[in-house]
Amino acid sequence: MHIQWEAFGEVFMVSFGVAVGLIAVFAIGVGLLSAPTRTPDGPRLTVATADTSTTPPTTTRVRPTITRRVTAWMCFLACALSVAYGLYLIIAR
């Protein structure tokens, strides 16, 4: 049995690069959908005291802009299409 090491190395490097690329694109999409939290009146520095009569500041969720949402969903679509193409290459041949 003869193993073509050059072809094996080429397949390994391409598959590794595609896997890292897909992970990066998916992470970018998740990062774009993550909205920061903020307090209505700005950040506060609270000091721990024995007095429990004061309530901590409330936080509100800020929704990402439409541009960030569209870009994130395009990243997810690119990942899904890449996976579907990979399955097509495996199943159809």
C-alpha positions in Angstrom: 0.0 0.0 0.0 1.4 3.3 -1.1 0.3 6.6 0.6 0.6 9.8 -1.3 1.8 12.1 1.5 1.7 15.2 -0.6 -2.0 14.8 -1.4 -2.7 13.8 2.2 -0.9 17.0 3.4 -2.8 19.1 0.9 -6.2 17.8 1.9 -5.3 18.2 5.6 -4.2 21.8 5.2 -7.3 22.8 3.1 -9.7 21.2 5.5 -7.9 22.7 8.5 -8.0 26.2 6.9 -11.7 25.9 6.0 -12.6 24.7 9.5 -10.7 27.6 11.1 -12.3 30.0 8.6 -15.8 28.8 9.4 -15.2 29.1 13.1 -14.0 32.6 12.6 -17.0 33.6 10.5 -19.4 32.1 12.9 -17.7 33.9 15.9 -17.9 37.2 14.0 -21.6 36.6 13.5 -22.1 35.9 17.2 -20.1 38.9 18.1 -22.2 41.2 15.9 -25.4 40.0 17.5 -24.1 40.5 21.0 -25.4 43.8 22.2 -23.7 45.6 25.1 -25.7 46.2 28.3 -25.8 49.6 29.9 -27.5 51.4 32.7 -30.1 54.1 31.9 -28.1 56.8 33.7 -24.6 55.7 32.8 -22.1 53.5 34.6 -21.9 53.6 38.4 -19.3 52.6 40.8 -20.9 50.8 43.8 -19.2 50.1 47.0 -20.3 47.2 49.2 -21.9 48.5 52.4 -24.0 46.9 55.2 -26.9 49.2 54.1 -29.2 47.1 51.9 -31.9 49.8 51.5 -30.4 51.0 48.2 -31.2 49.0 45.1 -28.6 48.3 42.4 -29.0 50.1 39.1 -31.1 48.3 36.5 -29.7 47.4 33.2 -31.5 47.5 29.8 -30.7 45.5 26.7 -29.7 47.5 23.7 -30.7 45.9 20.4 -28.0 45.7 17.7 -28.5 47.9 14.7 -30.0 46.6 11.5 -26.6 46.6 9.8 -25.1 44.5 12.5 -28.0 42.0 12.4 -28.0 41.7 8.6 -24.2 41.2 8.6 -24.4 38.6 11.4 -27.1 36.6 9.5 -25.0 36.8 6.4 -22.1 35.2 8.3 -24.5 32.4 9.6 -25.8 31.9 6.0 -22.2 31.6 4.7 -21.5 28.9 7.4 -24.7 27.0 6.6 -24.0 27.1 2.8 -20.4 25.9 3.4 -21.6 23.0 5.4 -24.3 22.1 2.9 -21.7 22.2 0.1 -19.4 19.9 2.0 -22.3 17.5 2.6 -23.1 17.7 -1.1 -19.5 16.8 -2.0 -19.6 13.8 0.3 -23.0 12.5 -0.5 -23.3 13.2 -4.3 -20.0 11.6 -5.2 
